[in-house]
Amino acid sequence: MPVIVCSAAPGYSQSLDDTTPVDTAPLVEPSPNPFVTASDRPDGDGRRTLSAFPANLGRGIVGVFSRDNLAPFLFGAGLAAGSHALDPRVETLFVSRCLQCGSAGSTVGGLAVVPAVGAFFLAGRFAPQGPFRAATYDFAEALVVNAVWTEALKYTLHRQRPDGSDYYSLPSGHTSTMFSLATVAEQHFGWKAGLPAFALASAVGLSRIESNKHYLSDVLAGATLGVVVGRTVTRVDGGPSGRHRTVSIAPATDPHGSGVGLGLAASW
């Protein structure tokens, strides 16, 4: 007489005779999306490994030319170009009059940020998978990628500083550094972390005007570069960890079932 063996999957049965061996291997649940790889899943580290760090740097440096960065680049470049005519007036308004914290901004956005990011990077290597571990990796990578592009632009554009000290005014490196880190923070932790991070980055940028080291257009250019770098690094390393941004449209009806339409659901 045939024997009916039921698997764990509902609604599935198979007819076997007494001599047919039964496969006792556990069922493997298929991935809900076969196009999502392990590096794309938000609960993983993506490409964020020590051995992949040099390759990720290369991806980050080249990745700034992505189409995803076109909108923020055009917006920021437009602001920087448009503010060029205001540089002398803003310089007169800010220098030694507004923030009175030029030295503090120079410290926060300067070399002092390097050991801080390094300490976060080491702490992240011992942390479990999640936003903190992924963000600390991206902080370190963004710091390097931003430095490469900032120095390349400074030497290429060769703009004199307002105080005449040298010809490396454009873009503001302190500003680009802080905005790259702020963008990584926003990408991984949302605007609860992004808002204070961008506020601090903006204060550093304004302090560079106050200390007569940069023009307004230098600062806006640095902010644009930082945002582009932060977005690029987060994307090429596998995306934000632990955050989902989805929009779905599906058929819907009213509570009484008397009408049919489309429902929009968004997760941000």
C-alpha positions in Angstrom: 0.0 0.0 0.0 1.4 3.5 -0.8 2.6 5.6 2.0 1.9 9.3 2.1 4.7 11.4 3.4 4.0 15.1 4.1 6.8 17.7 4.0 7.0 20.8 6.1 5.7 22.9 3.3 1.9 23.3 3.5 -0.2 21.8 0.7 2.6 19.5 -0.5 2.5 15.7 -0.5 4.3 13.0 -2.3 3.2 9.4 -3.0 5.9 6.8 -2.2 6.0 3.1 -1.9 7.7 1.2 1.0 11.0 0.8 -0.9 11.5 4.5 -1.9 14.1 6.2 0.3 12.8 9.3 2.1 14.9 12.3 1.8 15.3 13.7 5.3 17.3 16.7 4.4 15.8 19.9 5.9 14.0 22.2 3.5 15.8 25.3 2.5 13.6 28.3 2.4 14.2 30.2 -0.8 15.2 33.8 -0.7 12.2 36.2 -1.2 14.2 38.1 -3.7 16.7 36.0 -5.8 18.3 39.1 -7.1 19.5 40.2 -3.7 23.0 38.9 -2.8 24.5 38.5 0.6 26.4 41.8 0.1 23.2 43.7 -0.5 21.3 42.5 2.5 21.0 45.2 5.2 21.9 42.8 8.0 25.4 42.1 6.5 28.6 44.0 6.1 28.5 44.2 2.3 32.1 44.6 1.0 33.2 46.1 4.3 36.2 43.8 5.2 39.8 44.7 5.9 41.1 42.8 2.9 38.7 44.6 0.6 39.6 48.1 2.0 42.1 49.0 -0.8 39.7 47.8 -3.5 36.9 49.8 -1.9 39.0 52.9 -1.9 39.4 52.5 -5.6 35.7 52.1 -6.1 35.0 55.1 -3.9 37.5 57.3 -5.8 36.0 56.3 -9.2 32.5 56.1 -8.0 32.0 59.8 -7.5 31.2 59.9 -11.2 28.1 57.9 -10.7 24.8 59.1 -12.1 23.4 58.9 -8.5 25.6 61.8 -7.6 24.5 64.0 -10.6 21.7 65.8 -8.7 23.6 66.8 -5.6 26.6 67.7 -7.6 24.7 70.0 -9.9 22.8 71.6 -7.0 26.0 72.2 -4.9 28.1 73.3 -7.9 25.4 75.8 -8.8 25.3 77.2 -5.3 29.1 77.5 -5.2 29.3 79.2 -8.6 26.4 81.5 -7.8 27.9 82.5 -4.5 31.2 83.5 -6.1 30.0 87.1 -6.6 29.1 87.3 -2.9 32.6 86.2 -1.6 34.0 89.7 -0.9 30.8 90.8 0.9 30.5 87.6 3.0 34.2 87.8 3.9 33.7 91.4 5.2 30.7 90.2 7.2 32.3 87.1 8.8 36.0 87.7 9.3 36.7 88.2 13.0 33.2 89.3 13.6 30.7 86.4 13.5 31.6 83.1 15.1 34.9 84.0 16.8 35.7 80.3 16.7 38.0 79.9 13.7 40.7 78.0 15.6 38.1 75.6 17.0 36.7 74.9 13.6 40.2 74.4 12.2 40.9 71.8 15.0 37.6 69.9 14.6 37.7 69.6 10.8 41.5 69.2 10.6 44.0 66.5 11.5 42.3 66.0 14.9 39.5 64.1 13.1 41.9 61.4 11.8 42.6 59.7 15.2 39.0 60.0 16.1 37.9 58.2 12.9 40.7 55.7 13.4 39.4 54.9 16.9 35.9 54.4 15.6 37.2 52.2 12.8 39.0 49.9 15.3 36.0 49.8 17.6 33.7 48.9 14.7 35.9 45.9 13.8 35.1 44.3 17.2 31.4 45.2 17.0 28.6 42.9 15.7 27.2 43.4 12.3 24.9 46.4 12.1 24.8 50.1 11.4 27.7 51.0 13.8 30.1 48.5 12.4 29.2 49.5 8.8 29.3 53.2 9.5 32.8 53.1 11.2 34.1 51.4 8.1 32.6 54.0 5.8 33.9 56.8 8.0 37.4 55.7 7.5 37.0 55.1 3.7 35.2 58.5 3.2 38.1 60.2 5.1 40.6 58.8 2.6 38.5 59.2 -0.6 37.6 62.8 0.4 41.3 63.7 1.0 42.3 62.4 -2.4 39.7 64.4 -4.2 40.1 67.5 -2.1 43.9 67.7 -2.7 43.5 66.9 -6.4 41.0 69.8 -6.8 43.1 72.2 -4.7 46.2 71.6 -6.8 44.2 71.8 -10.0 42.1 74.9 -9.3 45.0 76.7 -7.6 42.9 79.5 -6.0 44.5 81.9 -3.6 43.2 82.0 0.0 41.6 85.2 1.2 44.5 85.8 3.6 47.0 85.2 0.7 48.9 82.4 2.6 48.8 80.0 -0.3 46.9 78.9 -3.5 45.0 75.9 -2.1 41.7 77.6 -1.2 39.2 75.7 -3.4 37.6 73.6 -2.1 37.6 73.8 1.7 39.2 70.6 3.0 37.9 71.0 6.6 34.4 71.5 5.2 34.5 68.6 2.7 35.8 66.3 5.5 33.1 67.1 7.9 30.3 66.9 5.3 31.6 63.5 4.1 31.4 62.1 7.6 28.0 63.7 8.2 26.6 62.2 5.0 27.8 58.7 6.1 26.2 59.2 9.5 22.9 60.2 7.8 23.0 57.3 5.4 23.4 54.8 8.2 21.4 56.3 11.1 18.9 58.6 9.4 18.2 62.3 10.1 18.3 61.9 13.9 22.1 61.6 13.5 22.3 63.5 10.2 20.9 66.8 11.4 23.3 67.4 14.3 26.2 66.1 12.1 25.4 68.5 9.2 24.9 71.3 11.7 28.4 70.7 13.1 29.8 70.4 9.5 28.2 73.7 8.6 29.7 75.4 11.7 33.1 74.2 10.7 32.6 75.6 7.2 31.5 79.0 8.5 34.5 79.0 10.9 36.8 78.7 8.0 35.3 81.9 6.5 35.6 83.6 9.9 39.3 82.7 10.2 39.9 84.2 6.7 41.1 80.9 5.2 38.3 80.4 2.7 35.6 82.2 0.7 31.9 81.2 0.9 32.2 79.5 -2.5 35.1 77.4 -1.2 33.0 76.2 1.7 30.0 75.4 -0.5 32.2 73.5 -2.9 33.7 71.6 0.0 30.2 70.7 1.3 29.2 69.5 -2.2 32.3 67.3 -2.5 31.7 65.9 1.0 28.1 64.9 0.3 29.1 63.3 -3.0 31.9 61.3 -1.3 29.8 60.2 1.6 27.0 59.0 -0.7 29.5 57.2 -3.0 31.3 55.4 -0.2 28.1 54.1 1.4 26.8 52.9 -1.9 29.8 51.1 -3.2 30.4 49.4 0.1 27.0 47.7 0.0 24.5 50.4 1.0 23.3 51.6 4.4 23.2 48.8 7.0 19.9 48.3 8.9 17.9 50.8 6.9 15.2 50.0 4.4 13.8 52.5 1.9 11.0 50.9 -0.1 8.0 52.2 -2.0 5.3 49.7 -3.1 2.0 50.0 -5.0 -0.7 47.3 -4.8 -4.4 46.9 -5.4 -6.5 48.1 -2.5 -10.2 48.4 -1.4 -12.1 50.3 1.2 -13.1 48.7 4.5 -16.5 47.8 3.1 -15.2 46.2 -0.1 -17.3 48.4 -2.2 -14.5 50.0 -4.2 -11.2 49.1 -5.8 -8.1 51.3 -6.2 -4.4 51.4 -5.7 -2.7 51.6 -2.3 0.7 53.3 -1.8 3.0 52.1 1.0 6.4 53.7 1.8 9.0 52.7 4.3 11.8 55.3 4.9 
